Structures are given as structure tokens and as C-alpha cells.
């Protein structure tokens, strides 16, 4: 870990502010393009899960393969099919009530340990609005607190931009990885906002409240911040492995989809935060400190 931090530190010291900022900005732009393409094809910047668009999810025990199950239910609005161990999960889009009753009756009569979950389209739209409001209010509240703490526009703006970039990059990677937006992944995105602010505030506080040269303060903040991130990342990766692949060791267990989705989104967000905090935010803060030495302790 010390070797990685050292290389990261040397990279920042050996490149100009403009060069280190260019990398996260390019990634941010690519993320926006991915979200824009998704919006143009689906009407939303990320792929929505069943909670937000409505539908029916049915899980049951079976020895049939995903191909056989897909063939059996191809006449229904089947949008996703997963199988972990001896348990299959079929997800259907919104359909008429008689068609829904027909498929539920068919599956209950043919398979064992059947579990059915339904979400109405109207309820899903309400959840979409609530999720958007939660993310928006979190960003507004975070921005207000940051401006009150630092009372300085540029450093505060850098923290806000980094947080927004973290969310956008995580959302774009969700699309590429096929992870849908659900109540669990919304919670993960909210956690990313909190973690992003934590690391950005660490850097900004060290830069403006501690004495020493800019590069020295950045190095100390980076050592602390990347150590924190690496330990959190290790825990989240472990959670992802257990929730996603535990059935390989114990076939009776099924994949814990909710925990798997939450953990992979957190991994995306933590990796994005490393780039945005220690390249984007660092470049902006270092540039600002050079042009306003009177506000920085030296």
C-alpha cells in the first residue's frame, strides 16, 4: 500500500495542476456521455430496477438452466433471468392482471419454494421522484455545509464538483456493469456522497489549516486518505465476494442480490473518489493556493 501511495504522490508532484486535473475531467465527461446515451435510449440516465419501473419478480427452486427457463416463459414480458445454485429468479415487466395471475399460477404449480414480489408502475414512479429528491437534497445539504465550513468559494466548489463526479462515474459504471438502480443502489449512491465529502474535507482542511509546503500537506493528507479508502475498499470487496459467490462454496445458499449490488456500486464510487479527490480536487486546491498564498498557512 505504501508503494502505491508513493507512486501516486510522485505522479502528482511531477505533473502540473492542469495535467492532473485533465485525467478526472476526461473520465467525468465519458461518464456523462454514457449517461446521456442511456437517457436517449431508455428515457433515464441509468437503467431502472423493478422498484422504479414496476413489474413482478418470482424466485423458486429448479434444476432447469436459464436457457430452458427463458424458452418456457418467452411469451411473457421477461426482462431478466438469474440463477444461483438451485434457485432461479425471473423478473417480468409490467403486464395485465390476468396475464400476471396466469404466470404466477403456472410457476406455483410447477416449482417449489416460490416467492413473488410485485411493484406497481405508479408506485415505481413515486419512488423515482423520491430517489431523485433524496440525491438532490443530499447534494444541496452537503454543499451548504461545505460553504459554511470553509467560507471560500473555490475550495468549496472543488469539493462539490468532486462529489458530483463520483456519483456520475459510479452511475455510468453501473450501466456498463448491468447494475440497475434500486432502493439498495440509491442508498449506496448516498453513501458515496458522504464518503466523498469526508476525503475531500480531509484534503482541504490539511491544505488550509496546517503549516508546511503545499506538496508536503498533500502528501500527508494522501497517506491518511488513501489508507482509509483502501481499508474501506477491502471490506466492501469482501462483502461483494461473499454476497455474489457464496453459493459456489455452499450450493444451498443463493446469491444475495441486494448486498451484491450495493457493494459493487460502493466499489465504483470509492475508486471514482480516489481519482476525483487526489487528482481533481488536489489540482484545483494546489492551483488556488499558489494564486492566493495569503489564505494558506505555510
C-alpha positions as CSV (number, residue, x, y, z in Angstrom):
1,X,0.0,0.0,0.0
2,X,2.8,2.4,0.8
3,X,4.3,1.7,-2.6
4,X,1.0,2.7,-4.3
5,X,0.7,5.8,-2.3
6,X,4.3,6.7,-3.0
7,X,3.8,6.4,-6.8
8,X,0.6,8.4,-6.6
9,X,2.4,11.1,-4.6
10,X,5.3,11.2,-7.1
11,X,2.9,11.4,-10.0
12,X,1.2,14.5,-8.5
13,X,4.5,16.2,-7.7
14,X,5.9,15.6,-11.1
15,X,2.9,16.9,-13.1
16,X,1.3,20.3,-13.4
17,X,-2.1,21.2,-11.9
18,X,-3.6,21.3,-15.4
19,X,-2.2,17.8,-16.3
20,X,-3.5,16.1,-13.1
21,X,-6.9,17.7,-13.4
22,X,-7.3,16.7,-17.1
23,X,-7.5,13.0,-16.2
24,X,-10.5,13.1,-13.9
25,X,-12.2,15.7,-16.1
26,X,-11.9,13.3,-19.1
27,X,-13.3,10.4,-17.1
28,X,-16.2,12.6,-15.9
29,X,-17.0,13.6,-19.5
30,X,-17.0,10.0,-20.6
31,X,-19.4,9.2,-17.7
32,X,-21.7,11.9,-18.8
33,X,-21.7,10.7,-22.4
34,X,-22.6,7.2,-21.2
35,X,-25.4,8.5,-19.1
36,X,-26.6,10.7,-22.0
37,X,-26.6,7.7,-24.3
38,X,-28.6,5.7,-21.8
39,X,-31.1,8.5,-21.4
40,X,-31.6,8.7,-25.1
41,X,-32.3,5.0,-25.4
42,X,-34.3,4.3,-22.2
43,X,-35.5,7.7,-21.0
44,X,-33.5,7.6,-17.8
45,X,-29.7,8.2,-17.2
46,X,-29.4,4.8,-15.6
47,X,-31.2,1.5,-16.0
48,X,-34.1,1.3,-13.6
49,X,-34.7,-1.7,-11.4
50,X,-38.1,-3.2,-10.7
51,X,-38.8,-0.9,-7.7
52,X,-38.7,2.1,-10.0
53,X,-40.4,0.9,-13.2
54,X,-42.8,-1.7,-11.8
55,X,-43.1,-5.4,-12.5
56,X,-43.0,-8.8,-10.9
57,X,-40.1,-10.8,-9.5
58,X,-40.5,-14.5,-8.9
59,X,-37.9,-16.8,-7.4
60,X,-38.1,-20.6,-7.0
61,X,-36.0,-23.8,-6.8
62,X,-35.4,-25.6,-10.0
63,X,-32.8,-27.7,-11.8
64,X,-33.6,-26.2,-15.2
65,X,-31.0,-24.0,-16.9
66,X,-31.5,-20.3,-17.6
67,X,-31.9,-21.2,-21.3
68,X,-34.7,-23.6,-20.6
69,X,-36.5,-21.2,-18.3
70,X,-36.2,-18.4,-20.9
71,X,-37.7,-20.7,-23.5
72,X,-40.5,-21.7,-21.2
73,X,-41.5,-18.0,-20.5
74,X,-40.6,-16.3,-23.7
75,X,-44.2,-15.4,-24.3
76,X,-44.3,-13.2,-21.2
77,X,-42.5,-9.8,-20.7
78,X,-39.4,-11.4,-19.3
79,X,-36.7,-8.7,-18.7
80,X,-34.2,-10.6,-16.6
81,X,-33.3,-14.1,-15.5
82,X,-30.7,-15.2,-13.0
83,X,-29.8,-18.5,-11.4
84,X,-27.5,-19.1,-8.4
85,X,-27.2,-22.6,-7.2
86,X,-30.6,-24.3,-7.5
87,X,-32.6,-21.1,-7.2
88,X,-33.8,-19.1,-10.2
89,X,-35.0,-15.5,-10.2
90,X,-37.3,-14.3,-13.1
91,X,-38.1,-10.7,-13.5
92,X,-41.0,-9.6,-15.6
93,X,-42.0,-6.1,-16.7
94,X,-45.4,-4.6,-16.1
95,X,-48.3,-6.7,-17.5
96,X,-52.0,-7.0,-17.4
97,X,-53.5,-8.6,-14.2
98,X,-54.9,-11.7,-15.9
99,X,-51.5,-12.4,-17.5
100,X,-49.8,-11.9,-14.2
101,X,-52.2,-14.3,-12.4
102,X,-51.6,-16.8,-15.2
103,X,-47.9,-16.9,-14.9
104,X,-48.0,-16.9,-11.1
105,X,-50.3,-19.9,-11.1
106,X,-48.1,-21.7,-13.6
107,X,-44.9,-21.2,-11.6
108,X,-46.5,-22.1,-8.3
109,X,-47.9,-25.4,-9.7
110,X,-44.6,-26.3,-11.4
111,X,-41.9,-25.3,-8.8
112,X,-41.3,-25.3,-5.1
113,X,-40.3,-22.6,-2.6
114,X,-41.9,-19.9,-4.8
115,X,-41.5,-16.3,-3.7
116,X,-43.3,-13.5,-5.5
117,X,-42.7,-9.7,-5.3
118,X,-44.8,-7.2,-7.2
119,X,-44.4,-3.4,-7.7
120,X,-47.0,-1.3,-9.5
121,X,-45.9,1.1,-12.2
122,X,-47.5,4.1,-10.4
123,X,-45.7,3.2,-7.1
124,X,-42.5,2.9,-9.1
125,X,-42.8,6.4,-10.5
126,X,-43.3,7.8,-7.0
127,X,-40.2,6.0,-5.9
128,X,-38.3,7.5,-8.8
129,X,-39.3,11.0,-7.7
130,X,-38.4,10.3,-4.0
131,X,-35.0,8.8,-5.0
132,X,-34.2,11.9,-7.1
133,X,-35.2,14.2,-4.3
134,X,-33.1,12.3,-1.8
135,X,-30.0,12.6,-4.0
136,X,-30.7,16.3,-4.8
137,X,-31.3,17.2,-1.2
138,X,-28.1,15.4,-0.1
139,X,-26.0,17.3,-2.6
140,X,-27.7,20.7,-1.6
141,X,-27.2,20.0,2.1
142,X,-23.6,18.9,1.6
143,X,-22.9,22.0,-0.5
144,X,-24.3,24.3,2.2
145,X,-22.3,22.7,5.0
146,X,-19.1,22.8,2.9
147,X,-19.5,26.5,2.1
148,X,-20.3,27.3,5.8
149,X,-17.2,25.4,7.0
150,X,-14.6,26.8,4.6
151,X,-16.2,30.2,3.7
152,X,-14.2,30.1,0.5
153,X,-15.9,29.7,-2.9
154,X,-13.2,27.8,-5.0
155,X,-12.2,25.1,-2.4
156,X,-15.8,24.6,-1.5
157,X,-16.8,24.3,-5.2
158,X,-14.0,21.8,-5.7
159,X,-15.5,19.5,-3.0
160,X,-19.0,19.8,-4.6
161,X,-17.7,19.0,-8.1
162,X,-15.7,16.0,-6.9
163,X,-18.8,14.6,-5.2
164,X,-21.0,15.1,-8.3
165,X,-18.3,13.5,-10.4
166,X,-18.2,10.5,-8.0
167,X,-21.9,10.0,-8.4
168,X,-21.9,10.3,-12.2
169,X,-18.9,7.9,-12.7
170,X,-20.5,5.4,-10.3
171,X,-23.8,5.6,-12.2
172,X,-22.0,5.2,-15.6
173,X,-20.2,2.2,-14.4
174,X,-23.5,0.7,-13.1
175,X,-24.8,1.0,-16.6
176,X,-21.7,-0.7,-18.1
177,X,-21.9,-3.5,-15.5
178,X,-25.6,-4.1,-15.9
179,X,-26.4,-3.0,-12.4
180,X,-29.9,-1.4,-12.2
181,X,-31.0,1.5,-10.0
182,X,-32.8,0.1,-7.0
183,X,-33.6,1.2,-3.5
184,X,-30.3,-0.5,-2.4
185,X,-28.2,1.1,-5.0
186,X,-29.7,4.6,-4.3
187,X,-28.6,4.0,-0.7
188,X,-25.1,3.2,-2.0
189,X,-25.0,6.4,-4.0
190,X,-26.0,8.4,-0.9
191,X,-23.2,6.7,1.0
192,X,-20.8,7.7,-1.8
193,X,-21.7,11.3,-1.3
194,X,-20.8,11.1,2.4
195,X,-17.5,9.3,1.8
196,X,-16.6,11.7,-1.0
197,X,-17.1,14.7,1.3
198,X,-15.1,13.0,4.1
199,X,-12.0,12.6,1.9
200,X,-12.3,16.0,0.2
201,X,-12.7,17.8,3.6
202,X,-9.6,16.0,4.8
203,X,-7.5,17.3,1.9
204,X,-9.0,20.8,2.1
205,X,-8.5,21.1,5.9
206,X,-4.9,19.9,5.7
207,X,-4.2,22.4,2.9
208,X,-5.7,25.5,4.6
209,X,-5.4,24.7,8.3
210,X,-1.9,23.1,8.6
211,X,1.5,24.6,8.1
212,X,4.1,23.5,5.5
213,X,4.5,23.5,1.7
214,X,1.6,22.5,-0.5
215,X,3.2,19.3,-1.6
216,X,4.1,18.2,1.9
217,X,0.5,18.8,3.1
218,X,-0.9,17.0,0.1
219,X,1.4,14.0,0.8
220,X,0.3,13.8,4.4
221,X,-3.3,14.1,3.6
222,X,-3.0,11.5,0.8
223,X,-1.3,9.0,3.1
224,X,-4.2,9.2,5.6
225,X,-6.9,9.4,3.0
226,X,-5.7,6.5,0.8
227,X,-5.2,4.3,3.8
228,X,-8.8,5.0,4.9
229,X,-10.1,4.3,1.4
230,X,-8.0,1.1,1.0
231,X,-9.4,-0.4,4.2
232,X,-12.9,0.5,3.3
233,X,-12.4,-0.9,-0.2
234,X,-11.1,-4.1,1.2
235,X,-14.2,-4.6,3.4
236,X,-16.6,-3.7,0.5
237,X,-14.8,-6.1,-1.9
238,X,-15.1,-8.9,0.7
239,X,-18.8,-8.1,1.1
240,X,-19.2,-8.3,-2.7
241,X,-17.4,-11.7,-3.0
242,X,-19.4,-13.2,-0.2
243,X,-22.8,-11.9,-1.4
244,X,-22.2,-12.7,-5.0
245,X,-20.2,-16.0,-5.0
246,X,-21.0,-17.7,-1.6
247,X,-23.2,-20.3,-3.5
248,X,-20.1,-21.6,-5.2
249,X,-18.8,-23.0,-1.8
250,X,-22.3,-23.7,-0.4
251,X,-24.7,-24.6,-3.1
252,X,-27.7,-24.3,-0.8
253,X,-27.1,-20.6,-0.5
254,X,-28.5,-18.2,-3.1
255,X,-26.9,-15.0,-4.3
256,X,-27.6,-12.0,-2.1
257,X,-28.5,-9.7,-4.9
258,X,-29.2,-6.6,-2.8
259,X,-25.9,-6.8,-1.0
260,X,-24.1,-7.6,-4.2
261,X,-25.5,-4.6,-6.0
262,X,-24.8,-2.2,-3.0
263,X,-21.2,-3.4,-2.7
264,X,-20.4,-3.2,-6.4
265,X,-21.8,0.4,-6.5
266,X,-19.7,1.3,-3.4
267,X,-16.6,-0.1,-5.1
268,X,-17.3,2.0,-8.2
269,X,-17.8,5.1,-6.0
270,X,-14.7,4.5,-3.9
271,X,-12.5,4.1,-7.0
272,X,-14.0,7.2,-8.5
273,X,-13.4,9.1,-5.2
274,X,-9.7,8.2,-5.3
275,X,-9.4,9.8,-8.8
276,X,-11.5,12.9,-8.0
277,X,-10.1,13.6,-4.6
278,X,-6.4,13.1,-5.2
279,X,-6.3,14.4,-8.8
280,X,-9.2,16.7,-9.5
281,X,-9.6,18.3,-6.0
282,X,-5.9,18.3,-5.4
283,X,-5.1,20.0,-8.7
284,X,-7.8,22.7,-8.0
285,X,-6.7,23.3,-4.4
286,X,-3.0,23.4,-5.3
287,X,-3.7,25.8,-8.1
288,X,-5.8,28.0,-5.8
289,X,-3.1,28.0,-3.0
290,X,-0.4,29.2,-5.5
291,X,-2.6,32.2,-6.5
292,X,-3.9,33.0,-3.1
293,X,-1.0,32.4,-0.7
294,X,-2.5,34.7,1.9
295,X,-5.3,32.2,2.7
296,X,-2.9,29.2,3.1
297,X,-0.7,28.6,6.1
298,X,2.9,28.0,5.1
